[in-house]
Amino acid sequence: MGTTDNGNTIDITVDFSGGLEMLFGNQRRHSVSLPAVDSSGKPTNMTFLIDYLCTHLMKDPRVDLFVLDKHIRPGILVLINDADWELEGEETYELQPRDNILFVSTLHGG
């Protein structure tokens, strides 16, 4: 089935690197349990995850350092199970149990 015990959630791991961990309480790795479907009944995807991260995990008020216009900010590399998310459909990728999502800032300095 690919879901957890109750069949209604998906457990994934989200990692932040390249300075992004500062936006998330200086914690590099997060274990996240998400609903298997979004409010419209569609499978949970990367768009849902990004919104969830900004709403529930981000400790820093500067959301614009992570997203711009509800999309991942340019200069942030996203890997889904070690593959560039551009190969996986970017925001439309449907999350699977035990996925590992890595966000890496390639921008340094300030």
KAPE-V686813 format. One record per pair of residues at least 12 apart in sequence whose ideal C-beta (glycine too) atoms are under 10 Angstrom apart, sorted by the first residue. I is the first residue (numbers start at 1). J is the second residue. Records with the same first field share a line. If there is no record, write none. Layout:
BEGIN
I->J, J
END
This chain:
BEGIN
1->36, 97
2->36, 96, 97, 98
3->35, 36, 96, 97
4->33, 36, 97, 98
6->36
7->36
8->33, 34, 35, 36, 37
9->32, 33, 34, 35, 36, 44, 97
10->32, 33, 34, 35, 36, 37, 43, 44, 49, 94, 95, 96, 97, 98, 99
11->31, 32, 33, 34, 95, 97, 98, 99
12->30, 31, 32, 33, 34, 44, 49, 80, 81, 95, 96, 97, 98, 99, 100, 101
13->29, 30, 31, 32, 98, 99, 100, 101, 102
14->27, 28, 29, 30, 31, 32, 34, 49, 52, 53, 57, 99, 100, 101, 102, 103
15->27, 28, 29, 30, 79, 100, 101, 102, 103, 104
16->28, 29, 30, 53, 57, 66, 76, 101, 102, 103, 104, 105
17->29, 77, 79, 102, 103, 104, 105, 106
18->75, 76, 77, 102, 103, 104, 105, 106, 107, 108
19->65, 104, 105, 106, 107, 108, 109, 110
20->58, 60, 65, 66, 73, 76, 102, 103, 104, 105, 107
21->103, 105
22->59, 60, 62, 65, 105
23->53, 54, 57, 58, 59, 60, 61, 62, 63, 65, 66, 103, 105
24->53, 57, 58, 59, 60, 66, 103
25->57, 58, 59, 60
26->59, 60
27->57, 59
28->102
29->100, 102
30->53, 56, 57, 101
32->49, 52, 53, 56, 57, 95, 99, 101
34->48, 49, 52, 56, 95
35->48, 52
36->94, 95, 97
37->94
38->51, 52
42->94
43->93, 94, 95, 96
44->94, 95, 96
45->89, 90, 91, 92, 93, 94, 95
46->72, 78, 80, 85, 88, 89, 90, 91, 92, 93, 94, 95, 99, 101
47->70, 71, 90, 91, 92, 93
48->91, 94, 95
49->91, 93, 95, 99, 101
50->66, 67, 70, 71, 72, 78, 91, 101, 103
51->67, 70
53->66, 67, 101, 103
54->66, 67, 70
65->105, 107
66->103, 105
70->91
71->90, 91
72->85, 90, 91, 103
73->103, 105, 107
74->106, 107
75->104, 105, 106, 107, 108
76->103, 104, 105, 106, 107
77->102, 103, 104, 105, 106
78->90, 91, 93, 101, 102, 103, 104
79->100, 101, 102, 103, 104
80->93, 95, 96, 99, 100, 101, 102
81->96, 98, 99, 100, 101, 102
82->100, 102
85->101, 102, 103
END
